[in-house]
Amino acid sequence: MQWSDEGIVLGSRRHGEANAILELMTRAHGRHLGLVRGGAGSRLRPVLQPGNRVGCTWRARLDEHLGHYAVEALDARAAAFLPVAHALYGMTHLAALCRLLPERDPHPQIHAGLAQVLDGLIDPRRAAPDMVRFELTLLAELGFGLDLSACAANGQETDLVYVSPKSGRAVSRQAGEPWRDRLFALPAFLRESSADEPSPQDIADGFALTGFFLAHRVLEPRGLSLAEARASFIAALGRNVRPAMAVG
């Protein structure tokens, strides 16, 4: 068995004295692990840092085996994350989210979304909305996508400003007003294309929305909780933009 692909490093761990087990989110083969000979050495260790983009070839005698990776660096951006706190926390959180996907199950939209988030991860004003959108995409890939296209109450497709925590569907301003305290705010950047930069409140509302559905529909049934890196990412972002974003 052999295939070649492009992947984003999610993490690696030492295996024996000199080798490493590498975890990639690949474009066509999903989240996939493999052994890298010499991966713990000084030549390859910088290549196997989370966030780097690599070209990879995977080989194994049988498909169900761990197999071996041969890798080459395509984009060594991980080094740029080191002095940026929110970028480090963000990468850790992204890797944790990707690990919710079944191994070796292709998810090209997740690979593309991950690449987009990483491209702007250094910039806090881009990193925040990109992360919320990625969480929304992940929910959809896991079968828990939110329907933000029309009002759950009356089918209206305009003035959608709320989301029902029960159905995960959008609710219009008029239909939702009597129950606004029980609904999530739907920030504009999640429902329409706009050149306007999301406000800190928009970002906080976005993280509150995706965090609730990730926790209640994905993580809690598995006996898991939101990674601490997510809260640290949001807190670090809050120190870089006005005012701090405090969400769960």
ABEGO torsion letter per residue (X at the ends): XBBBBBBBBAEBBBBEAABBBBBBBBAAAEBBBBBBBGAABAAAAAAABBGBBBBBBBBBABAABAEBBBBBBABBAAAAAAABAAAAAAAAAAAAAAAABBBGBBBAAAAAAAAAAAAAAABAAAAAAAAAAAAAAAAAAAGABBBAABBAAAGBABGBABBBAAAGBBBBAAAAAAAAAABBBBBAAAABBBABBBBAAAAAAAAAAAAAAAAAAAAAAAGBBBBAAAAAAAAAAAAABOBBBBBX
